[in-house]
Amino acid sequence: MSDADQTQTTDTWLYGWALGYAAVGAASLLVPLYAIDLGAGAFLVSLIAATAAFAGVPGAILWGRLVARTRRRRPFILVALGASAGVFLVLPFLASPWTVLAANAALWFVVAAAAPVLNVVVVEGYEPSLWTQRFGLLNHYQGYGWLAGLVAGGVWSAVAGSHVGLPALAAKRLFFVGGATATLAGVFVVFLRYPEAATMSEQRFRRLSRRFRAGNGGAERATRAVPFGPARIYWALREIRLGRGSLTRLRGRFSARLLRYLLAATVFFAGFSAFFGPLPAYLVDAGYATDEVFVLFILSSAASAAAYARAGTAATTFDPFRLQVGALLFRAGAFPIVAVTGAAIAPPTGLLVVGALFLALGASWAVIAVTATGLVSELASEAIRAEALGIYTAIGSLGGGIGSVLGGAIADAVGYLPAFGVAGGCVVVGILVAGGAETTAHEPVQG
């Protein structure tokens, strides 16, 4: 058997993980919509988004240590899939949005816990020169699984009422059962097709783990409206050496321009999530059906995925800072426009208008994601670049969680238009803060 054939054979277990990740992808939007059906408002929906990120961090840290000590891989992946299926089976029996929030936190606890396992498994036995290719393969399975789940959720939501005659709440509950079935099928595939037992030592596992960056665990970024997640926070925190005097140390090691840009990123990420956190609740209140909400999020996700390559090319041709400012300014203006348009123009006409905005929002995220990584890399010297990228990811994620709660609280208190206006305002403030961090070719980078 050739190396290519052997690789193809040993990687077939990833189809099992992709099945589970498809169910998780659908649940990422279906869970907040389900909570809304149970009486959740904008604030609780935003809390669901925030806790989904934060709940995964302890799971990833705990399991990362257990994997290193036990030198076992497959049991942790099987437990993650099995526990996810258990959450999906519990969800149909919940009658309170607060219990839905708790169940969703449990789901993300186990999903994120698998991140350190997956990152090591896909490179074990391969030369470092092939690691990027291997991570790309993992991202391929996870990303398309996530997107397939969103599409399946949208299709089911469209046909469940019109063709099957199910009420909206019953349709969601039945879909959760379907998600559990898909995830259990994933357990079966992983159990049968996972390669031979690993031989990697605890020391090598830890060395490999330290080399992984935050981006390696965030395959779903292109298919996720809220740009933060537990895997990203976990891998970022591994790059940050926290302790007494951390802020003083950063001031000594990082240039003022780099610190200023990191602060700006925190602010505009908070703005993004102040918009996306309460967004599902807003769309439902504006009269959009579940399948239409899925369509909007799929459009945004697809636009992001399609625009990444073009954004990277544009960043090498034009000034990346100005490209980013343009994308940020568009988002700052589009957030309140979505609030006005969605309320003023009812579906189906409103779906076309808001859909066009979602396409543009997705493309703008690709520009921001690509240029931000490049700007942080440019502002940091080689000696501190990995640490700077880790801090950028962590504070962006944490800022996003705070922004989600902020947006939901404002939406519940005074309405969606003020909430989305504050979201746009945060983005503008982030632009102003970042203005002092713009670099030119003749300015030296400190470190």
Secondary structure, 3 states (H helix, E strand, C coil): CCHHHHHHHHCCCHHHHHHHHHHHHHHHHHHHHHHHHCCCCHHHHHHHHHHHHHHHHHHHHHHHHHHHHHCCCHHHHHHHHHHHHHHHHHHHHCCCHHHHHHHHHHHHHHHHHCHHHHHHHCCCCCCHHHHHHHHHHHHHHHHHHHHHHHHHHHHHHHHHHHCCCCCHHHHHHHHHHHHHHHHHHHHHHHHHHCCCCCCCCHHHHHHHHHHCCHHHHCHHHHHCCCCCCHHHHHHHHHHCCCCCCHHHHHHHHCCHHHHHHHHHHHHHHHHHHHHHCCHHHHHHHCCCCHHHHHHHHHHHHHHHHHHHHHHHHHHHHCCHHHHHHHHHHHHHHHHHHHHHHHHHCCCCHHHHHHHHHHHHHHHHHHHHHHHHHHHHHHHCCHHHHHHHHHHHHHHHHHHHHHHHHHHHHHHHHHCHHHHHHHHHHHHHHHHHHHHHHCCCCCCCCCC
